[in-house]
Amino acid sequence: MVAELQPQPSDKHVLVEIEDACRIIRKAKPTIYTLVRKGLLPAYKKGKKLYFYEDELLAWIENGRRKTAEQTYEEMLANMQSGVRHKPKSSVQF
């Protein structure tokens, strides 16, 4: 399904309106407006209309891919190892 939405070499950077953006990313108009307002979805505004580039929408979808459990575990382990700090020994003893 995603493969047929991939841009072909001839239509690499096509400007689309919000109706086409809804079809491409399979979200409702209010959801798209919210994502644009939050700055999460790449969009361009001219007057009162929003425009999108099809290849940017597809890249946005691709970047949102969930990581596998193995990738998540490796990142968590790396973060834990890099953030380990040892408590300095106190010179005062009770």
PDB file of N, CA, C and O in Angstrom:
ATOM      1  N   MET A   1       0.827  -1.179   0.000  1.00  0.00           N
ATOM      2  CA  MET A   1       0.000   0.000   0.000  1.00  0.00           C
ATOM      3  C   MET A   1       0.881   1.256   0.000  1.00  0.00           C
ATOM      4  O   MET A   1       0.647   2.190  -0.767  1.00  0.00           O
ATOM      5  N   VAL A   2       1.887   1.262   0.865  1.00  0.00           N
ATOM      6  CA  VAL A   2       2.783   2.417   0.906  1.00  0.00           C
ATOM      7  C   VAL A   2       3.594   2.500  -0.377  1.00  0.00           C
ATOM      8  O   VAL A   2       3.936   3.593  -0.830  1.00  0.00           O
ATOM      9  N   ALA A   3       3.905   1.340  -0.968  1.00  0.00           N
ATOM     10  CA  ALA A   3       4.714   1.327  -2.181  1.00  0.00           C
ATOM     11  C   ALA A   3       4.025   2.061  -3.315  1.00  0.00           C
ATOM     12  O   ALA A   3       4.693   2.723  -4.109  1.00  0.00           O
ATOM     13  N   GLU A   4       2.692   1.961  -3.414  1.00  0.00           N
ATOM     14  CA  GLU A   4       2.010   2.658  -4.497  1.00  0.00           C
ATOM     15  C   GLU A   4       1.899   4.155  -4.233  1.00  0.00           C
ATOM     16  O   GLU A   4       1.633   4.922  -5.158  1.00  0.00           O
ATOM     17  N   LEU A   5       2.097   4.583  -2.988  1.00  0.00           N
ATOM     18  CA  LEU A   5       2.099   6.014  -2.683  1.00  0.00           C
ATOM     19  C   LEU A   5       3.470   6.643  -2.863  1.00  0.00           C
ATOM     20  O   LEU A   5       3.598   7.867  -2.851  1.00  0.00           O
ATOM     21  N   GLN A   6       4.504   5.809  -3.031  1.00  0.00           N
ATOM     22  CA  GLN A   6       5.855   6.328  -3.207  1.00  0.00           C
ATOM     23  C   GLN A   6       5.919   7.162  -4.478  1.00  0.00           C
ATOM     24  O   GLN A   6       5.367   6.765  -5.504  1.00  0.00           O
ATOM     25  N   PRO A   7       6.586   8.317  -4.425  1.00  0.00           N
ATOM     26  CA  PRO A   7       6.663   9.164  -5.612  1.00  0.00           C
ATOM     27  C   PRO A   7       7.501   8.513  -6.707  1.00  0.00           C
ATOM     28  O   PRO A   7       8.543   7.916  -6.437  1.00  0.00           O
ATOM     29  N   GLN A   8       7.041   8.635  -7.918  1.00  0.00           N
ATOM     30  CA  GLN A   8       7.775   8.153  -9.073  1.00  0.00           C
ATOM     31  C   GLN A   8       8.792   9.221  -9.458  1.00  0.00           C
ATOM     32  O   GLN A   8       8.626  10.380  -9.077  1.00  0.00           O
ATOM     33  N   PRO A   9       9.848   8.865 -10.206  1.00  0.00           N
ATOM     34  CA  PRO A   9      10.863   9.847 -10.564  1.00  0.00           C
ATOM     35  C   PRO A   9      10.304  11.081 -11.270  1.00  0.00           C
ATOM     36  O   PRO A   9      10.855  12.172 -11.121  1.00  0.00           O
ATOM     37  N   SER A  10       9.209  10.928 -12.044  1.00  0.00           N
ATOM     38  CA  SER A  10       8.668  12.062 -12.778  1.00  0.00           C
ATOM     39  C   SER A  10       7.867  13.012 -11.884  1.00  0.00           C
ATOM     40  O   SER A  10       7.779  14.203 -12.181  1.00  0.00           O
ATOM     41  N   ASP A  11       7.280  12.501 -10.791  1.00  0.00           N
ATOM     42  CA  ASP A  11       6.475  13.361  -9.918  1.00  0.00           C
ATOM     43  C   ASP A  11       7.066  13.428  -8.513  1.00  0.00           C
ATOM     44  O   ASP A  11       6.372  13.195  -7.523  1.00  0.00           O
ATOM     45  N   LYS A  12       8.325  13.742  -8.442  1.00  0.00           N
ATOM     46  CA  LYS A  12       9.061  13.695  -7.186  1.00  0.00           C
ATOM     47  C   LYS A  12       8.610  14.759  -6.182  1.00  0.00           C
ATOM     48  O   LYS A  12       8.488  14.462  -4.993  1.00  0.00           O
ATOM     49  N   HIS A  13       8.367  15.960  -6.624  1.00  0.00           N
ATOM     50  CA  HIS A  13       8.090  17.072  -5.718  1.00  0.00           C
ATOM     51  C   HIS A  13       6.785  17.759  -6.149  1.00  0.00           C
ATOM     52  O   HIS A  13       6.800  18.893  -6.628  1.00  0.00           O
ATOM     53  N   VAL A  14       5.657  17.056  -5.972  1.00  0.00           N
ATOM     54  CA  VAL A  14       4.360  17.536  -6.428  1.00  0.00           C
ATOM     55  C   VAL A  14       3.643  18.254  -5.295  1.00  0.00           C
ATOM     56  O   VAL A  14       3.568  17.748  -4.176  1.00  0.00           O
ATOM     57  N   LEU A  15       3.118  19.432  -5.591  1.00  0.00           N
ATOM     58  CA  LEU A  15       2.360  20.216  -4.624  1.00  0.00           C
ATOM     59  C   LEU A  15       0.932  19.685  -4.561  1.00  0.00           C
ATOM     60  O   LEU A  15       0.281  19.534  -5.595  1.00  0.00           O
ATOM     61  N   VAL A  16       0.438  19.400  -3.348  1.00  0.00           N
ATOM     62  CA  VAL A  16      -0.923  18.882  -3.184  1.00  0.00           C
ATOM     63  C   VAL A  16      -1.659  19.730  -2.156  1.00  0.00           C
ATOM     64  O   VAL A  16      -1.044  20.393  -1.321  1.00  0.00           O
ATOM     65  N   GLU A  17      -2.991  19.695  -2.233  1.00  0.00           N
ATOM     66  CA  GLU A  17      -3.829  20.408  -1.272  1.00  0.00           C
ATOM     67  C   GLU A  17      -4.209  19.470  -0.139  1.00  0.00           C
ATOM     68  O   GLU A  17      -3.806  18.307  -0.118  1.00  0.00           O
ATOM     69  N   ILE A  18      -4.991  19.988   0.801  1.00  0.00           N
ATOM     70  CA  ILE A  18      -5.279  19.232   2.018  1.00  0.00           C
ATOM     71  C   ILE A  18      -6.080  17.953   1.751  1.00  0.00           C
ATOM     72  O   ILE A  18      -5.894  16.957   2.450  1.00  0.00           O
ATOM     73  N   GLU A  19      -6.956  17.965   0.763  1.00  0.00           N
ATOM     74  CA  GLU A  19      -7.727  16.753   0.457  1.00  0.00           C
ATOM     75  C   GLU A  19      -6.801  15.611   0.040  1.00  0.00           C
ATOM     76  O   GLU A  19      -6.983  14.466   0.453  1.00  0.00           O
ATOM     77  N   ASP A  20      -5.808  15.941  -0.783  1.00  0.00           N
ATOM     78  CA  ASP A  20      -4.849  14.917  -1.203  1.00  0.00           C
ATOM     79  C   ASP A  20      -3.959  14.497  -0.037  1.00  0.00           C
ATOM     80  O   ASP A  20      -3.589  13.329   0.078  1.00  0.00           O
ATOM     81  N   ALA A  21      -3.615  15.454   0.830  1.00  0.00           N
ATOM     82  CA  ALA A  21      -2.805  15.120   2.004  1.00  0.00           C
ATOM     83  C   ALA A  21      -3.572  14.152   2.912  1.00  0.00           C
ATOM     84  O   ALA A  21      -2.981  13.237   3.483  1.00  0.00           O
ATOM     85  N   CYS A  22      -4.880  14.352   3.043  1.00  0.00           N
ATOM     86  CA  CYS A  22      -5.714  13.425   3.830  1.00  0.00           C
ATOM     87  C   CYS A  22      -5.644  12.024   3.247  1.00  0.00           C
ATOM     88  O   CYS A  22      -5.542  11.041   3.982  1.00  0.00           O
ATOM     89  N   ARG A  23      -5.698  11.936   1.936  1.00  0.00           N
ATOM     90  CA  ARG A  23      -5.654  10.636   1.265  1.00  0.00           C
ATOM     91  C   ARG A  23      -4.281   9.984   1.425  1.00  0.00           C
ATOM     92  O   ARG A  23      -4.188   8.776   1.641  1.00  0.00           O
ATOM     93  N   ILE A  24      -3.213  10.784   1.320  1.00  0.00           N
ATOM     94  CA  ILE A  24      -1.856  10.235   1.376  1.00  0.00           C
ATOM     95  C   ILE A  24      -1.526   9.700   2.757  1.00  0.00           C
ATOM     96  O   ILE A  24      -1.034   8.578   2.885  1.00  0.00           O
ATOM     97  N   ILE A  25      -1.792  10.491   3.796  1.00  0.00           N
ATOM     98  CA  ILE A  25      -1.408  10.040   5.138  1.00  0.00           C
ATOM     99  C   ILE A  25      -2.559   9.389   5.905  1.00  0.00           C
ATOM    100  O   ILE A  25      -2.401   8.964   7.049  1.00  0.00           O
ATOM    101  N   ARG A  26      -3.718   9.320   5.251  1.00  0.00           N
ATOM    102  CA  ARG A  26      -4.893   8.641   5.816  1.00  0.00           C
ATOM    103  C   ARG A  26      -5.286   9.186   7.184  1.00  0.00           C
ATOM    104  O   ARG A  26      -5.473   8.443   8.147  1.00  0.00           O
ATOM    105  N   LYS A  27      -5.403  10.496   7.234  1.00  0.00           N
ATOM    106  CA  LYS A  27      -5.862  11.181   8.444  1.00  0.00           C
ATOM    107  C   LYS A  27      -6.979  12.135   8.062  1.00  0.00           C
ATOM    108  O   LYS A  27      -7.076  12.549   6.907  1.00  0.00           O
ATOM    109  N   ALA A  28      -7.823  12.487   9.023  1.00  0.00           N
ATOM    110  CA  ALA A  28      -8.922  13.427   8.802  1.00  0.00           C
ATOM    111  C   ALA A  28      -8.381  14.855   8.751  1.00  0.00           C
ATOM    112  O   ALA A  28      -7.291  15.131   9.253  1.00  0.00           O
ATOM    113  N   LYS A  29      -9.144  15.751   8.146  1.00  0.00           N
ATOM    114  CA  LYS A  29      -8.721  17.150   8.031  1.00  0.00           C
ATOM    115  C   LYS A  29      -8.409  17.781   9.384  1.00  0.00           C
ATOM    116  O   LYS A  29      -7.371  18.428   9.517  1.00  0.00           O
ATOM    117  N   PRO A  30      -9.269  17.618  10.403  1.00  0.00           N
ATOM    118  CA  PRO A  30      -8.938  18.229  11.694  1.00  0.00           C
ATOM    119  C   PRO A  30      -7.610  17.736  12.273  1.00  0.00           C
ATOM    120  O   PRO A  30      -6.881  18.496  12.910  1.00  0.00           O
ATOM    121  N   THR A  31      -7.304  16.456  12.046  1.00  0.00           N
ATOM    122  CA  THR A  31      -6.041  15.898  12.527  1.00  0.00           C
ATOM    123  C   THR A  31      -4.869  16.542  11.809  1.00  0.00           C
ATOM    124  O   THR A  31      -3.851  16.854  12.426  1.00  0.00           O
ATOM    125  N   ILE A  32      -5.011  16.741  10.511  1.00  0.00           N
ATOM    126  CA  ILE A  32      -3.944  17.370   9.732  1.00  0.00           C
ATOM    127  C   ILE A  32      -3.742  18.816  10.193  1.00  0.00           C
ATOM    128  O   ILE A  32      -2.608  19.261  10.366  1.00  0.00           O
ATOM    129  N   TYR A  33      -4.837  19.542  10.392  1.00  0.00           N
ATOM    130  CA  TYR A  33      -4.714  20.922  10.877  1.00  0.00           C
ATOM    131  C   TYR A  33      -4.001  20.965  12.229  1.00  0.00           C
ATOM    132  O   TYR A  33      -3.178  21.848  12.470  1.00  0.00           O
ATOM    133  N   THR A  34      -4.314  20.019  13.104  1.00  0.00           N
ATOM    134  CA  THR A  34      -3.663  19.963  14.416  1.00  0.00           C
ATOM    135  C   THR A  34      -2.177  19.671  14.281  1.00  0.00           C
ATOM    136  O   THR A  34      -1.356  20.311  14.938  1.00  0.00           O
ATOM    137  N   LEU A  35      -1.822  18.701  13.426  1.00  0.00           N
ATOM    138  CA  LEU A  35      -0.410  18.360  13.236  1.00  0.00           C
ATOM    139  C   LEU A  35       0.368  19.534  12.647  1.00  0.00           C
ATOM    140  O   LEU A  35       1.523  19.756  13.009  1.00  0.00           O
ATOM    141  N   VAL A  36      -0.254  20.285  11.746  1.00  0.00           N
ATOM    142  CA  VAL A  36       0.403  21.455  11.157  1.00  0.00           C
ATOM    143  C   VAL A  36       0.575  22.542  12.214  1.00  0.00           C
ATOM    144  O   VAL A  36       1.636  23.160  12.307  1.00  0.00           O
ATOM    145  N   ARG A  37      -0.468  22.775  13.009  1.00  0.00           N
ATOM    146  CA  ARG A  37      -0.399  23.814  14.043  1.00  0.00           C
ATOM    147  C   ARG A  37       0.692  23.513  15.067  1.00  0.00           C
ATOM    148  O   ARG A  37       1.361  24.424  15.554  1.00  0.00           O
ATOM    149  N   LYS A  38       0.870  22.222  15.394  1.00  0.00           N
ATOM    150  CA  LYS A  38       1.909  21.822  16.343  1.00  0.00           C
ATOM    151  C   LYS A  38       3.295  21.778  15.708  1.00  0.00           C
ATOM    152  O   LYS A  38       4.292  21.596  16.406  1.00  0.00           O
ATOM    153  N   GLY A  39       3.362  21.944  14.387  1.00  0.00           N
ATOM    154  CA  GLY A  39       4.643  21.940  13.703  1.00  0.00           C
ATOM    155  C   GLY A  39       5.189  20.550  13.444  1.00  0.00           C
ATOM    156  O   GLY A  39       6.381  20.395  13.180  1.00  0.00           O
ATOM    157  N   LEU A  40       4.345  19.545  13.513  1.00  0.00           N
ATOM    158  CA  LEU A  40       4.795  18.174  13.314  1.00  0.00           C
ATOM    159  C   LEU A  40       4.725  17.741  11.851  1.00  0.00           C
ATOM    160  O   LEU A  40       5.461  16.846  11.435  1.00  0.00           O
ATOM    161  N   LEU A  41       3.858  18.359  11.081  1.00  0.00           N
ATOM    162  CA  LEU A  41       3.659  17.993   9.680  1.00  0.00           C
ATOM    163  C   LEU A  41       4.135  19.143   8.795  1.00  0.00           C
ATOM    164  O   LEU A  41       3.719  20.284   8.997  1.00  0.00           O
ATOM    165  N   PRO A  42       5.000  18.865   7.820  1.00  0.00           N
ATOM    166  CA  PRO A  42       5.502  19.941   6.956  1.00  0.00           C
ATOM    167  C   PRO A  42       4.400  20.475   6.040  1.00  0.00           C
ATOM    168  O   PRO A  42       3.781  19.714   5.296  1.00  0.00           O
ATOM    169  N   ALA A  43       4.159  21.784   6.098  1.00  0.00           N
ATOM    170  CA  ALA A  43       3.105  22.394   5.285  1.00  0.00           C
ATOM    171  C   ALA A  43       3.512  23.808   4.910  1.00  0.00           C
ATOM    172  O   ALA A  43       4.402  24.401   5.521  1.00  0.00           O
ATOM    173  N   TYR A  44       2.845  24.335   3.896  1.00  0.00           N
ATOM    174  CA  TYR A  44       3.086  25.692   3.413  1.00  0.00           C
ATOM    175  C   TYR A  44       1.750  26.389   3.323  1.00  0.00           C
ATOM    176  O   TYR A  44       0.775  25.804   2.851  1.00  0.00           O
ATOM    177  N   LYS A  45       1.688  27.632   3.769  1.00  0.00           N
ATOM    178  CA  LYS A  45       0.436  28.362   3.771  1.00  0.00           C
ATOM    179  C   LYS A  45       0.540  29.565   2.852  1.00  0.00           C
ATOM    180  O   LYS A  45       1.466  30.370   2.958  1.00  0.00           O
ATOM    181  N   LYS A  46      -0.414  29.674   1.961  1.00  0.00           N
ATOM    182  CA  LYS A  46      -0.517  30.823   1.066  1.00  0.00           C
ATOM    183  C   LYS A  46      -1.936  31.334   1.206  1.00  0.00           C
ATOM    184  O   LYS A  46      -2.886  30.673   0.788  1.00  0.00           O
ATOM    185  N   GLY A  47      -2.080  32.517   1.797  1.00  0.00           N
ATOM    186  CA  GLY A  47      -3.424  33.018   2.072  1.00  0.00           C
ATOM    187  C   GLY A  47      -4.065  32.170   3.146  1.00  0.00           C
ATOM    188  O   GLY A  47      -3.505  31.988   4.227  1.00  0.00           O
ATOM    189  N   LYS A  48      -5.253  31.648   2.840  1.00  0.00           N
ATOM    190  CA  LYS A  48      -5.954  30.803   3.801  1.00  0.00           C
ATOM    191  C   LYS A  48      -5.844  29.316   3.470  1.00  0.00           C
ATOM    192  O   LYS A  48      -6.485  28.490   4.121  1.00  0.00           O
ATOM    193  N   LYS A  49      -5.050  28.971   2.478  1.00  0.00           N
ATOM    194  CA  LYS A  49      -4.946  27.577   2.057  1.00  0.00           C
ATOM    195  C   LYS A  49      -3.620  26.955   2.482  1.00  0.00           C
ATOM    196  O   LYS A  49      -2.580  27.614   2.496  1.00  0.00           O
ATOM    197  N   LEU A  50      -3.683  25.683   2.823  1.00  0.00           N
ATOM    198  CA  LEU A  50      -2.493  24.912   3.158  1.00  0.00           C
ATOM    199  C   LEU A  50      -2.104  24.060   1.965  1.00  0.00           C
ATOM    200  O   LEU A  50      -2.957  23.500   1.277  1.00  0.00           O
ATOM    201  N   TYR A  51      -0.804  23.972   1.732  1.00  0.00           N
ATOM    202  CA  TYR A  51      -0.275  23.140   0.660  1.00  0.00           C
ATOM    203  C   TYR A  51       0.802  22.231   1.230  1.00  0.00           C
ATOM    204  O   TYR A  51       1.461  22.562   2.215  1.00  0.00           O
ATOM    205  N   PHE A  52       0.963  21.096   0.602  1.00  0.00           N
ATOM    206  CA  PHE A  52       1.927  20.103   1.038  1.00  0.00           C
ATOM    207  C   PHE A  52       2.661  19.573  -0.176  1.00  0.00           C
ATOM    208  O   PHE A  52       2.132  19.603  -1.287  1.00  0.00           O
ATOM    209  N   TYR A  53       3.875  19.087   0.026  1.00  0.00           N
ATOM    210  CA  TYR A  53       4.582  18.368  -1.022  1.00  0.00           C
ATOM    211  C   TYR A  53       4.450  16.881  -0.729  1.00  0.00           C
ATOM    212  O   TYR A  53       4.688  16.429   0.391  1.00  0.00           O
ATOM    213  N   GLU A  54       4.069  16.135  -1.750  1.00  0.00           N
ATOM    214  CA  GLU A  54       3.805  14.712  -1.575  1.00  0.00           C
ATOM    215  C   GLU A  54       5.018  13.960  -1.041  1.00  0.00           C
ATOM    216  O   GLU A  54       4.878  13.102  -0.170  1.00  0.00           O
ATOM    217  N   ASP A  55       6.201  14.270  -1.551  1.00  0.00           N
ATOM    218  CA  ASP A  55       7.394  13.557  -1.086  1.00  0.00           C
ATOM    219  C   ASP A  55       7.707  13.875   0.374  1.00  0.00           C
ATOM    220  O   ASP A  55       8.239  13.022   1.085  1.00  0.00           O
ATOM    221  N   GLU A  56       7.390  15.084   0.836  1.00  0.00           N
ATOM    222  CA  GLU A  56       7.611  15.429   2.245  1.00  0.00           C
ATOM    223  C   GLU A  56       6.631  14.684   3.146  1.00  0.00           C
ATOM    224  O   GLU A  56       6.988  14.280   4.253  1.00  0.00           O
ATOM    225  N   LEU A  57       5.393  14.500   2.676  1.00  0.00           N
ATOM    226  CA  LEU A  57       4.419  13.736   3.462  1.00  0.00           C
ATOM    227  C   LEU A  57       4.842  12.278   3.585  1.00  0.00           C
ATOM    228  O   LEU A  57       4.734  11.679   4.655  1.00  0.00           O
ATOM    229  N   LEU A  58       5.323  11.714   2.488  1.00  0.00           N
ATOM    230  CA  LEU A  58       5.778  10.322   2.530  1.00  0.00           C
ATOM    231  C   LEU A  58       7.012  10.167   3.420  1.00  0.00           C
ATOM    232  O   LEU A  58       7.159   9.164   4.118  1.00  0.00           O
ATOM    233  N   ALA A  59       7.891  11.161   3.390  1.00  0.00           N
ATOM    234  CA  ALA A  59       9.068  11.128   4.272  1.00  0.00           C
ATOM    235  C   ALA A  59       8.637  11.240   5.733  1.00  0.00           C
ATOM    236  O   ALA A  59       9.229  10.605   6.606  1.00  0.00           O
ATOM    237  N   TRP A  60       7.601  12.051   6.003  1.00  0.00           N
ATOM    238  CA  TRP A  60       7.076  12.206   7.358  1.00  0.00           C
ATOM    239  C   TRP A  60       6.536  10.865   7.863  1.00  0.00           C
ATOM    240  O   TRP A  60       6.753  10.490   9.015  1.00  0.00           O
ATOM    241  N   ILE A  61       5.836  10.159   6.989  1.00  0.00           N
ATOM    242  CA  ILE A  61       5.314   8.838   7.363  1.00  0.00           C
ATOM    243  C   ILE A  61       6.474   7.885   7.650  1.00  0.00           C
ATOM    244  O   ILE A  61       6.458   7.162   8.646  1.00  0.00           O
ATOM    245  N   GLU A  62       7.469   7.889   6.781  1.00  0.00           N
ATOM    246  CA  GLU A  62       8.616   6.984   6.926  1.00  0.00           C
ATOM    247  C   GLU A  62       9.388   7.268   8.215  1.00  0.00           C
ATOM    248  O   GLU A  62       9.848   6.332   8.868  1.00  0.00           O
ATOM    249  N   ASN A  63       9.537   8.526   8.590  1.00  0.00           N
ATOM    250  CA  ASN A  63      10.274   8.889   9.797  1.00  0.00           C
ATOM    251  C   ASN A  63       9.526   8.518  11.065  1.00  0.00           C
ATOM    252  O   ASN A  63      10.126   8.442  12.138  1.00  0.00           O
ATOM    253  N   GLY A  64       8.236   8.290  10.959  1.00  0.00           N
ATOM    254  CA  GLY A  64       7.440   7.948  12.130  1.00  0.00           C
ATOM    255  C   GLY A  64       7.382   6.455  12.400  1.00  0.00           C
ATOM    256  O   GLY A  64       6.628   6.006  13.263  1.00  0.00           O
ATOM    257  N   ARG A  65       8.175   5.683  11.665  1.00  0.00           N
ATOM    258  CA  ARG A  65       8.148   4.233  11.816  1.00  0.00           C
ATOM    259  C   ARG A  65       8.580   3.849  13.221  1.00  0.00           C
ATOM    260  O   ARG A  65       9.552   4.384  13.753  1.00  0.00           O
ATOM    261  N   ARG A  66       7.852   2.921  13.811  1.00  0.00           N
ATOM    262  CA  ARG A  66       8.186   2.459  15.157  1.00  0.00           C
ATOM    263  C   ARG A  66       9.429   1.583  15.115  1.00  0.00           C
ATOM    264  O   ARG A  66       9.685   0.872  14.143  1.00  0.00           O
ATOM    265  N   LYS A  67      10.176   1.655  16.178  1.00  0.00           N
ATOM    266  CA  LYS A  67      11.400   0.863  16.273  1.00  0.00           C
ATOM    267  C   LYS A  67      11.065  -0.513  16.814  1.00  0.00           C
ATOM    268  O   LYS A  67      10.078  -0.700  17.525  1.00  0.00           O
ATOM    269  N   THR A  68      11.895  -1.455  16.467  1.00  0.00           N
ATOM    270  CA  THR A  68      11.700  -2.807  16.983  1.00  0.00           C
ATOM    271  C   THR A  68      12.084  -2.839  18.455  1.00  0.00           C
ATOM    272  O   THR A  68      12.746  -1.931  18.957  1.00  0.00           O
ATOM    273  N   ALA A  69      11.661  -3.893  19.137  1.00  0.00           N
ATOM    274  CA  ALA A  69      11.968  -4.027  20.557  1.00  0.00           C
ATOM    275  C   ALA A  69      13.477  -4.102  20.775  1.00  0.00           C
ATOM    276  O   ALA A  69      13.993  -3.598  21.772  1.00  0.00           O
ATOM    277  N   GLU A  70      14.178  -4.733  19.840  1.00  0.00           N
ATOM    278  CA  GLU A  70      15.634  -4.859  19.969  1.00  0.00           C
ATOM    279  C   GLU A  70      16.302  -3.487  19.863  1.00  0.00           C
ATOM    280  O   GLU A  70      17.215  -3.187  20.632  1.00  0.00           O
ATOM    281  N   GLN A  71      15.858  -2.649  18.918  1.00  0.00           N
ATOM    282  CA  GLN A  71      16.433  -1.311  18.773  1.00  0.00           C
ATOM    283  C   GLN A  71      16.143  -0.473  20.016  1.00  0.00           C
ATOM    284  O   GLN A  71      17.011   0.254  20.499  1.00  0.00           O
ATOM    285  N   THR A  72      14.935  -0.578  20.519  1.00  0.00           N
ATOM    286  CA  THR A  72      14.559   0.181  21.704  1.00  0.00           C
ATOM    287  C   THR A  72      15.393  -0.242  22.905  1.00  0.00           C
ATOM    288  O   THR A  72      15.846   0.606  23.674  1.00  0.00           O
ATOM    289  N   TYR A  73      15.601  -1.547  23.075  1.00  0.00           N
ATOM    290  CA  TYR A  73      16.395  -2.061  24.180  1.00  0.00           C
ATOM    291  C   TYR A  73      17.835  -1.578  24.089  1.00  0.00           C
ATOM    292  O   TYR A  73      18.418  -1.170  25.093  1.00  0.00           O
ATOM    293  N   GLU A  74      18.410  -1.622  22.890  1.00  0.00           N
ATOM    294  CA  GLU A  74      19.795  -1.174  22.705  1.00  0.00           C
ATOM    295  C   GLU A  74      19.939   0.315  23.020  1.00  0.00           C
ATOM    296  O   GLU A  74      20.918   0.720  23.646  1.00  0.00           O
ATOM    297  N   GLU A  75      18.977   1.130  22.595  1.00  0.00           N
ATOM    298  CA  GLU A  75      19.030   2.563  22.897  1.00  0.00           C
ATOM    299  C   GLU A  75      18.898   2.806  24.393  1.00  0.00           C
ATOM    300  O   GLU A  75      19.610   3.638  24.956  1.00  0.00           O
ATOM    301  N   MET A  76      17.986   2.078  25.040  1.00  0.00           N
ATOM    302  CA  MET A  76      17.790   2.234  26.473  1.00  0.00           C
ATOM    303  C   MET A  76      19.063   1.855  27.229  1.00  0.00           C
ATOM    304  O   MET A  76      19.465   2.547  28.165  1.00  0.00           O
ATOM    305  N   LEU A  77      19.685   0.766  26.823  1.00  0.00           N
ATOM    306  CA  LEU A  77      20.914   0.308  27.463  1.00  0.00           C
ATOM    307  C   LEU A  77      22.030   1.331  27.273  1.00  0.00           C
ATOM    308  O   LEU A  77      22.769   1.620  28.215  1.00  0.00           O
ATOM    309  N   ALA A  78      22.161   1.875  26.078  1.00  0.00           N
ATOM    310  CA  ALA A  78      23.191   2.879  25.807  1.00  0.00           C
ATOM    311  C   ALA A  78      22.946   4.138  26.630  1.00  0.00           C
ATOM    312  O   ALA A  78      23.896   4.726  27.148  1.00  0.00           O
ATOM    313  N   ASN A  79      21.707   4.555  26.759  1.00  0.00           N
ATOM    314  CA  ASN A  79      21.386   5.737  27.564  1.00  0.00           C
ATOM    315  C   ASN A  79      21.688   5.500  29.038  1.00  0.00           C
ATOM    316  O   ASN A  79      22.183   6.390  29.728  1.00  0.00           O
ATOM    317  N   MET A  80      21.388   4.300  29.514  1.00  0.00           N
ATOM    318  CA  MET A  80      21.662   3.995  30.914  1.00  0.00           C
ATOM    319  C   MET A  80      23.161   3.968  31.193  1.00  0.00           C
ATOM    320  O   MET A  80      23.611   4.457  32.229  1.00  0.00           O
ATOM    321  N   GLN A  81      23.927   3.403  30.277  1.00  0.00           N
ATOM    322  CA  GLN A  81      25.365   3.311  30.476  1.00  0.00           C
ATOM    323  C   GLN A  81      26.036   4.672  30.372  1.00  0.00           C
ATOM    324  O   GLN A  81      27.007   4.938  31.080  1.00  0.00           O
ATOM    325  N   SER A  82      25.538   5.526  29.510  1.00  0.00           N
ATOM    326  CA  SER A  82      26.162   6.846  29.371  1.00  0.00           C
ATOM    327  C   SER A  82      25.768   7.776  30.518  1.00  0.00           C
ATOM    328  O   SER A  82      26.477   8.740  30.806  1.00  0.00           O
ATOM    329  N   GLY A  83      24.653   7.494  31.165  1.00  0.00           N
ATOM    330  CA  GLY A  83      24.196   8.364  32.231  1.00  0.00           C
ATOM    331  C   GLY A  83      24.583   7.917  33.620  1.00  0.00           C
ATOM    332  O   GLY A  83      24.129   8.515  34.595  1.00  0.00           O
ATOM    333  N   VAL A  84      25.408   6.885  33.754  1.00  0.00           N
ATOM    334  CA  VAL A  84      25.792   6.372  35.068  1.00  0.00           C
ATOM    335  C   VAL A  84      26.774   7.347  35.705  1.00  0.00           C
ATOM    336  O   VAL A  84      27.804   7.694  35.128  1.00  0.00           O
ATOM    337  N   ARG A  85      26.422   7.774  36.907  1.00  0.00           N
ATOM    338  CA  ARG A  85      27.321   8.639  37.677  1.00  0.00           C
ATOM    339  C   ARG A  85      27.486   8.017  39.051  1.00  0.00           C
ATOM    340  O   ARG A  85      26.530   7.530  39.655  1.00  0.00           O
ATOM    341  N   HIS A  86      28.687   8.045  39.517  1.00  0.00           N
ATOM    342  CA  HIS A  86      28.967   7.478  40.828  1.00  0.00           C
ATOM    343  C   HIS A  86      28.956   8.589  41.864  1.00  0.00           C
ATOM    344  O   HIS A  86      29.431   9.700  41.629  1.00  0.00           O
ATOM    345  N   LYS A  87      28.408   8.257  42.992  1.00  0.00           N
ATOM    346  CA  LYS A  87      28.336   9.217  44.083  1.00  0.00           C
ATOM    347  C   LYS A  87      29.740   9.392  44.673  1.00  0.00           C
ATOM    348  O   LYS A  87      30.403   8.406  44.993  1.00  0.00           O
ATOM    349  N   PRO A  88      30.194  10.641  44.817  1.00  0.00           N
ATOM    350  CA  PRO A  88      31.524  10.842  45.363  1.00  0.00           C
ATOM    351  C   PRO A  88      31.574  10.386  46.840  1.00  0.00           C
ATOM    352  O   PRO A  88      30.605  10.517  47.588  1.00  0.00           O
ATOM    353  N   LYS A  89      32.708   9.865  47.210  1.00  0.00           N
ATOM    354  CA  LYS A  89      32.856   9.412  48.598  1.00  0.00           C
ATOM    355  C   LYS A  89      32.988  10.613  49.506  1.00  0.00           C
ATOM    356  O   LYS A  89      33.694  11.576  49.209  1.00  0.00           O
ATOM    357  N   SER A  90      32.315  10.530  50.575  1.00  0.00           N
ATOM    358  CA  SER A  90      32.319  11.620  51.537  1.00  0.00           C
ATOM    359  C   SER A  90      33.547  11.475  52.464  1.00  0.00           C
ATOM    360  O   SER A  90      33.915  10.371  52.865  1.00  0.00           O
ATOM    361  N   SER A  91      34.144  12.584  52.778  1.00  0.00           N
ATOM    362  CA  SER A  91      35.311  12.533  53.677  1.00  0.00           C
ATOM    363  C   SER A  91      34.877  12.527  55.134  1.00  0.00           C
ATOM    364  O   SER A  91      35.660  12.189  56.022  1.00  0.00           O
ATOM    365  N   VAL A  92      33.618  12.904  55.378  1.00  0.00           N
ATOM    366  CA  VAL A  92      33.103  12.931  56.746  1.00  0.00           C
ATOM    367  C   VAL A  92      32.403  11.605  57.017  1.00  0.00           C
ATOM    368  O   VAL A  92      31.512  11.196  56.273  1.00  0.00           O
ATOM    369  N   GLN A  93      32.820  10.934  58.100  1.00  0.00           N
ATOM    370  CA  GLN A  93      32.183   9.678  58.451  1.00  0.00           C
ATOM    371  C   GLN A  93      31.568   9.823  59.822  1.00  0.00           C
ATOM    372  O   GLN A  93      32.101  10.514  60.690  1.00  0.00           O
ATOM    373  N   PHE A  94      30.470   9.179  60.002  1.00  0.00           N
ATOM    374  CA  PHE A  94      29.770   9.268  61.290  1.00  0.00           C
ATOM    375  C   PHE A  94      30.012   8.070  62.121  1.00  0.00           C
ATOM    376  O   PHE A  94      29.500   7.979  63.237  1.00  0.00           O
TER     377      PHE A  94
END
